């Protein structure tokens, strides 16, 4: 039941993002790329990088390296993580090895994380290949270009 709610929330967030990105904003509009349109690129990335990802119903690919132990976080959980985020060209756009510098509420993070992180338990590790629609969509975000497929390695150190 919780999994279905999380997937539904992710789909709703993508729909809202799509609505927002399709609105004109100072004559700069953008279109969210559906995950199905990025599937071949994701499969090629997975093959080239030895990622044995499982595709879920949203188009997110993930590989659980270590499921962890205990309970799993939910959207209201505050998560403490270690992570690295990369563009598919290998450029690292963000990384954090000190979980004390995280402590974010899962519901405030990108839809791909909201879907994948609850698949882990405390100390679990995951690789994710996130379609752009489940990441930052059709807008640039800092040094992440619009419509970027993103790769993450995440360790869920703790959550509350």
C-alpha positions as CSV (number, residue, x, y, z in Angstrom):
1,X,0.0,0.0,0.0
2,X,2.8,2.4,0.9
3,X,4.6,1.6,-2.3
4,X,1.5,2.4,-4.3
5,X,1.1,5.8,-2.5
6,X,4.7,6.7,-3.1
7,X,4.4,5.8,-6.8
8,X,1.2,7.8,-7.0
9,X,2.9,10.8,-5.3
10,X,5.8,10.5,-7.8
11,X,3.5,10.5,-10.8
12,X,1.5,13.4,-9.4
13,X,4.8,15.4,-8.9
14,X,5.8,14.6,-12.5
15,X,2.3,15.8,-13.7
16,X,2.6,19.0,-11.7
17,X,6.1,19.6,-13.0
18,X,5.0,18.9,-16.5
19,X,2.1,21.4,-16.2
20,X,4.5,24.0,-14.7
21,X,7.2,23.5,-17.4
22,X,4.6,23.7,-20.2
23,X,3.5,27.2,-19.0
24,X,5.1,30.2,-20.7
25,X,7.6,31.9,-18.3
26,X,8.9,35.1,-19.9
27,X,8.6,33.5,-23.3
28,X,10.9,30.7,-22.1
29,X,8.9,27.5,-22.1
30,X,10.0,23.9,-21.8
31,X,8.7,20.4,-22.2
32,X,9.3,17.6,-19.8
33,X,10.7,14.5,-21.6
34,X,8.7,11.4,-20.8
35,X,10.8,8.6,-19.2
36,X,9.9,6.2,-22.1
37,X,11.6,8.6,-24.5
38,X,14.9,8.3,-22.5
39,X,14.8,4.5,-22.0
40,X,17.3,3.7,-24.8
41,X,19.8,6.2,-23.4
42,X,19.3,4.8,-19.9
43,X,19.7,1.2,-21.1
44,X,22.9,2.2,-22.9
45,X,24.2,4.0,-19.8
46,X,23.5,1.0,-17.6
47,X,25.2,-1.4,-20.0
48,X,28.3,0.9,-20.4
49,X,28.6,1.3,-16.6
50,X,27.7,-2.3,-15.5
51,X,24.5,-1.2,-13.7
52,X,22.1,-4.1,-13.4
53,X,19.2,-1.8,-12.8
54,X,15.6,-2.9,-12.3
55,X,13.0,-0.7,-14.0
56,X,10.0,0.3,-11.9
57,X,6.6,1.5,-13.2
58,X,7.7,5.1,-13.2
59,X,10.7,4.6,-15.5
60,X,13.3,4.8,-12.7
61,X,16.1,2.3,-12.9
62,X,17.7,1.2,-9.6
63,X,20.1,-1.5,-8.3
64,X,20.1,-2.2,-4.6
65,X,23.6,-2.9,-3.6
66,X,22.8,-3.5,0.1
67,X,19.2,-3.5,1.3
68,X,20.3,-2.5,4.9
69,X,18.5,-3.5,8.1
70,X,15.5,-2.4,10.1
71,X,12.7,-0.2,8.8
72,X,12.5,1.9,5.7
73,X,11.9,5.7,5.5
74,X,8.8,7.3,4.2
75,X,8.2,10.7,2.6
76,X,8.0,12.4,6.0
77,X,11.3,10.9,7.1
78,X,14.3,13.1,7.6
79,X,17.1,11.2,5.8
80,X,20.9,11.3,6.5
81,X,22.8,10.1,3.5
82,X,26.1,9.8,1.7
83,X,25.8,10.3,-2.0
84,X,27.3,11.1,-5.4
85,X,25.3,12.5,-8.3
86,X,26.6,12.4,-11.9
87,X,25.5,13.4,-15.3
88,X,25.6,10.5,-17.8
89,X,28.8,12.0,-19.3
90,X,30.5,11.2,-16.0
91,X,30.6,14.8,-14.6
92,X,30.0,14.8,-10.8
93,X,27.5,17.6,-10.1
94,X,27.1,16.9,-6.3
95,X,28.6,14.7,-3.6
96,X,28.4,14.4,0.1
97,X,30.3,12.1,2.4
98,X,29.2,13.6,5.7
99,X,25.7,12.5,6.5
100,X,25.5,15.1,9.2
101,X,25.4,17.8,6.4
102,X,22.2,16.2,5.0
103,X,19.2,15.5,7.1
104,X,16.6,16.4,4.4
105,X,13.0,15.5,4.5
106,X,12.5,13.0,1.7
107,X,9.3,14.7,0.5
108,X,11.4,17.8,-0.5
109,X,13.7,15.9,-2.8
110,X,13.4,14.9,-6.4
111,X,10.7,12.4,-7.3
112,X,13.3,9.8,-8.3
113,X,14.7,9.8,-4.7
114,X,11.2,9.8,-3.2
115,X,10.6,6.6,-5.2
116,X,14.0,4.9,-4.6
117,X,15.1,5.8,-1.1
118,X,12.1,4.0,0.6
119,X,13.3,0.8,-1.0
120,X,16.2,0.9,1.4
121,X,16.5,0.2,5.1
122,X,19.1,1.9,7.4
123,X,22.7,1.5,6.1
124,X,21.3,0.4,2.7
125,X,23.0,1.3,-0.6
126,X,21.5,1.9,-4.0
127,X,22.4,3.0,-7.5
128,X,19.8,4.9,-9.4
129,X,19.4,6.1,-13.0
130,X,16.8,8.8,-12.9
131,X,14.9,9.9,-16.0
132,X,14.9,13.7,-16.3
133,X,11.1,13.9,-15.6
134,X,11.8,12.3,-12.2
135,X,14.8,14.6,-11.6
136,X,14.8,18.3,-12.4
137,X,12.7,18.1,-15.6
138,X,13.0,20.7,-18.3
139,X,14.7,23.5,-16.3
140,X,18.4,23.9,-15.6
141,X,19.3,23.4,-11.9
142,X,22.6,24.9,-11.1
143,X,25.2,22.9,-13.1
144,X,22.6,20.3,-14.1
145,X,21.3,21.0,-17.7
146,X,17.6,20.8,-18.4
147,X,16.3,17.3,-19.4
148,X,19.3,15.5,-17.8
149,X,19.2,11.9,-17.0
150,X,21.0,11.6,-13.6
151,X,22.9,8.8,-11.9
152,X,23.2,8.6,-8.1
153,X,24.9,6.3,-5.7
154,X,23.3,6.7,-2.3
155,X,23.9,5.2,1.2
156,X,21.1,5.7,3.7
157,X,23.1,6.1,6.9
158,X,20.1,6.9,9.1
159,X,16.6,8.4,9.1
160,X,14.0,9.6,11.6
